[in-house]
Amino acid sequence: MERFAALVDGLVYTRSRNGKLALLADYLRTTPDPDRGWALAALTDGLDFPAVKAGTVRALLDERVDEVLWRLSRDYVGDTAETASLLWPEPAAPQAPAPSVTEAVEVLAGATRATAGQRLADLLDRLDANGRYALLKLATGAMRIGLSARLAKVAFAQAFGVDVEQVEELWHGQVPPYTALFAWAADGAPPPDAQSLPLFRPFMLAQPLEETVVDLAEFAAEWKWDGIRVQLVHVNGQSRLYSRGGDDISASFPEMTGALHVPAVLDGELLVRGSHQGGKAGGAASFNALQQRLGRKSVSKAMLADYPAFVRLYDVLLLEGEDLRPLGWEARRARLEALVPRLDPARFDISPVIAAETLDDLAEIRARARDDAIEGVMLKRRDAPYVSGRRAGLWYKWKRDPLLIDCVLMYAQRGSGKRSSFYSDFTFGCWDGDPDAGAELLPVGKAYFGFTDEELKWLDRHVRQHTVNRFGPVREVDRSLVLEVAFDSVHASKRHKSGLAMRFPRIHRIRADKPAHEADRLETLRAMVAD
Amino acid sequence: MWPPFCWGHFGAPQGASGTGSGPGPLWWGMALDLSWIRPEPKGLYLPPADAWIDPAHAVAQALVTHGHSDHARGGHGQTIATGATLAIMGLRYGVMPEGARVVDYGQSVDLAGGIRATFVPAGHVLGSAQILLERDGQRVVVTGDYKRRPDPTCAPFQPVRCDVFITEATFGLPVFRHPPIAEEIARLLATLAAHPERCVLVGAYALGKAQRLIAELRRAGHHAPIFLHGAMERMCGLYREWGIDLGELRPAAGVAKGEIAGHIVVCPPSALNDRWSRRLPDPITAMASGWMRVRQRARQRNVELPLVISDHADWDELTATIAEVDPAETWITHGREEALLRWCALHQRPARALAMVGYEDEDD
């Protein structure tokens, strides 16, 4: 555990990508099985100990530390695991030597809700503060140390001199501690079998277009639908639906996993039937409707009937045993168009290509798309193979310009992690009438990004100097600062007093120049409601 | 090196034999009359003497605990402090303070209104003092900033028995437990040895922390030249004049990259991510500060090698010192006073937080 703790701290403090890669590659090369496999799983969110909850840690500390001192400490440090690792009382009696990663994993994996606390406490007693931090991060499954799964795979490839694309491919069929994967990469054993299992294949992703100018002779344009990107896999009679991050969401959408009978790996947008996006015929409902279906472990018949799901197809990666990814987009598109008539039309359609000759034409079509509540357009290089990740120059996303509204800052809360010393979560409101005639502000949204580091410092200072009330980590500020808030859309919501909920709100500009009573009123925001 | 002083002079704390666990009786069995000391937002004010302690603005008469700029401001009519503190102020402001009056450790000065002030080592930085104030048999100690760990660059803190203990609380949260400095120095030297082609750039507060870091490196057997940012040079010179051995120091300015490789460079924290550091051979960024205990604090400053080295008392020392001094009342000047107040409440010790402004969370 000491080596793992040192690795975790090294990854926390090392800024450069190459530095992180070197640290992790060295660890993987020089640490024996199965420790390195468990460590890798912990770093890539591949470990889950259902018996250990964030509340388990809280309960342990409740028995050992005064609750007010705990709260003040947690509020300052901004991270439960780190606070607990620092506050943990050193045991008076001598302890067994520090546990290995494997021992810790085995002890926690065998725990029940009833025994998890004591087991965790016994392990914590055997570690120093850095070891406790690493253990708590591993146990609660929230590493968040700036190491993406992709980076871990690159480090794995670098450690053993193997191809990173092949690592990506093989990875998803394996479970921690990845012994077969290490045997293949480190000891030259044959690669684990990937073809015959319903595995996730890494997505190809797009870069923002920004100032880039592309030639539509080289690029095809498609709508960017407002659902969630999914991959549907069918092989050997088994089907799986994966989210963008590779999470298996099959259980939430049984109608989709039952709908594909052709052995294939398909890339598309998961949507719910409706008339909100793309018109009445074959349309899709708003993202709000889809949200009713997300994150459910089981789905009722009513849900299935009220919010029927379908996939709007973008691409085909594998088809009937053939890997189509090396082909160009146009060739894959032809295969996809030929495939769609063989699929259930209630569950599948194809995302149409937008006919536009020039980028200016496309800009006009894109601007009109707001009425159809489509997020924007995608530009795909016609000859590009399907490669994982976000590669320069192959796919671009071109989102609509955001909607804007002037709000008044009402509350601020301290952030967590890197922002734990800053008031960085801002709640803002609009006037419910004429502010000069006694109207009040009603909160309309909350945003914690969109500003620069300099602006964050400015906002933090503003909050500290304009506080009128404190509620734990939240400060209420005087109604003096106008924030221009950008957002993608706004919807009716019963959850909020204002009756409105914004999608992706972010702080666009600080309008210190604008008096608060000139901020927008609710009616302005209400007029922007899209559903 | 230090003027001799002894327990008898200040009165050693009575320890457990005094008041036991509760607030207990006051020292002389009478109620405290503290009208002669008044916490103001700008500092502690002594009305009978018309004198201030560490005032945030220019006043007629100031008693200064130590030379950090948030405690030692310029422009007072008369400044009373230890010789080293006055020398530090003179260096900072270019001239010796007006009406400087030197008070050595253990010496007292009689102020108007029957107040006697005695300067006692605080162990924070060179010249730093606690100030013991006595009037009509009542004793108040103002710690200024202090620490309890040994420091080769200044006289050690002396606990002084008193009725009111006015303490700092910079690291007044139980998460702050400073590790032994030898461990942190060993990590610094191990990192240096592992990267002979690079250098380690250590951000350290220019007064106190930098010199302590250097002195501890020397004590650990590191005798190679240490390179200094220009802002460090004069203060290191002053420490040497006061008899602190810092070994061979060289300015980093104008030195070729190859010559600095494999060496330690010390700069103020503000220069860590400044263009200034571009002249250095692929520096590993380190910072010596008590705040480095918290990972995200280190990350916010782009620090790759956080060194938990502080010139303030940590949580255990703050609480142990209150228990040891065992005052009838504890007043808390600045820092994370809420948690220390809570601790006092949990231990049945009367305490209050003073709403002082102007003392910063310096880059300790």
Interface residues (C-beta under 8 A of the other chain):
Chain A: D9 V12 Y13 T14 R15 V65 D66 V68 L69 L72 S73 Y76 V77 G78 D79 E82 T83 L86 L87 Y133 G417 K418 R419 S420 S421
Chain B: L173 P174 V175 F176 R177 R293 V294 R295 Q296 R297 A298 R299 Q300 N302 V303 E304 L305 P306 R336 E338 A339 R342 W343 L346
